[in-house]
Amino acid sequence: MLRTGFHAKLSKPCRAASRAARRKNLVLAMMAGSAAHRVRETAAGLPRCVIADAKEQVPDFKRPS
C-alpha cells in the first residue's frame, strides 16, 4: 500500500528534528506578530494628550497609523 500525504512524512525520522524546529519558529513568529499587533492597537487608541506627553518625554515617539 502506498502512503501519501501527511502520514508519509511522519515515517521519515531524519526530518523530524527540522520539522519540529520549523514548527517552533512558526509558533514564535505568530506569538511575536500578535503581541506587536496588540501594542500597535493600544498605542493607536491613546488620547491625544497622552501622545503629546509621550512626545515631550521621548522625541522620536510617533503615533502609529
PERAVEN-V639212 format. One record per residue. N is the residue number from 1. SS is DSSP state (hx for helix, st for strand, lp for the rest). PSI is psi in radians with two decimals (* if undefined). D_LAST is the distance of its C-alpha to the last C-alpha in Angstrom with 2 decimals. Layout:
{{N & SS & PSI & D_LAST} {N & SS & PSI & D_LAST}}
This chain:
{{1 & lp & 2.31 & 56.16} {2 & lp & 2.24 & 53.13} {3 & lp & 2.26 & 49.96} {4 & lp & 2.91 & 46.70} {5 & lp & -2.64 & 43.04} {6 & hx & -0.71 & 41.43} {7 & hx & -0.48 & 44.79} {8 & hx & -0.61 & 46.13} {9 & hx & -0.54 & 43.44} {10 & hx & -0.39 & 44.47} {11 & lp & 0.00 & 47.96} {12 & lp & 1.63 & 46.88} {13 & hx & -0.42 & 46.80} {14 & hx & -0.45 & 46.07} {15 & hx & -0.03 & 42.52} {16 & hx & -0.70 & 41.85} {17 & hx & -0.78 & 40.51} {18 & hx & -0.60 & 38.01} {19 & hx & -0.70 & 36.92} {20 & hx & -0.68 & 36.41} {21 & hx & -0.74 & 34.40} {22 & hx & -0.73 & 32.10} {23 & hx & -0.74 & 31.69} {24 & hx & -0.78 & 30.92} {25 & hx & -0.66 & 28.30} {26 & hx & -0.76 & 26.66} {27 & hx & -0.76 & 26.61} {28 & hx & -0.71 & 25.20} {29 & hx & -0.69 & 22.39} {30 & hx & -0.71 & 21.60} {31 & hx & -0.76 & 21.74} {32 & hx & -0.72 & 19.47} {33 & hx & -0.76 & 16.87} {34 & hx & -0.62 & 17.01} {35 & hx & -0.74 & 16.96} {36 & hx & -0.67 & 13.82} {37 & hx & -0.72 & 12.15} {38 & hx & -0.71 & 13.68} {39 & hx & -0.76 & 12.51} {40 & hx & -0.75 & 8.78} {41 & hx & -0.73 & 9.73} {42 & hx & -0.79 & 11.90} {43 & hx & -0.66 & 9.74} {44 & hx & -0.45 & 7.23} {45 & lp & 0.03 & 10.67} {46 & lp & 2.58 & 12.24} {47 & lp & 2.74 & 14.02} {48 & hx & -0.60 & 13.54} {49 & hx & -0.62 & 16.89} {50 & hx & -0.69 & 15.96} {51 & hx & -0.78 & 12.94} {52 & hx & -0.73 & 15.52} {53 & hx & -0.70 & 18.12} {54 & hx & -0.65 & 16.17} {55 & hx & -0.62 & 15.51} {56 & hx & -0.71 & 19.28} {57 & hx & -0.66 & 20.24} {58 & lp & 1.85 & 18.01} {59 & lp & -0.58 & 17.52} {60 & lp & 0.27 & 14.93} {61 & lp & 2.25 & 12.54} {62 & lp & 2.45 & 8.95} {63 & lp & 2.20 & 6.43} {64 & lp & 2.55 & 3.77} {65 & lp & * & 0.00}}
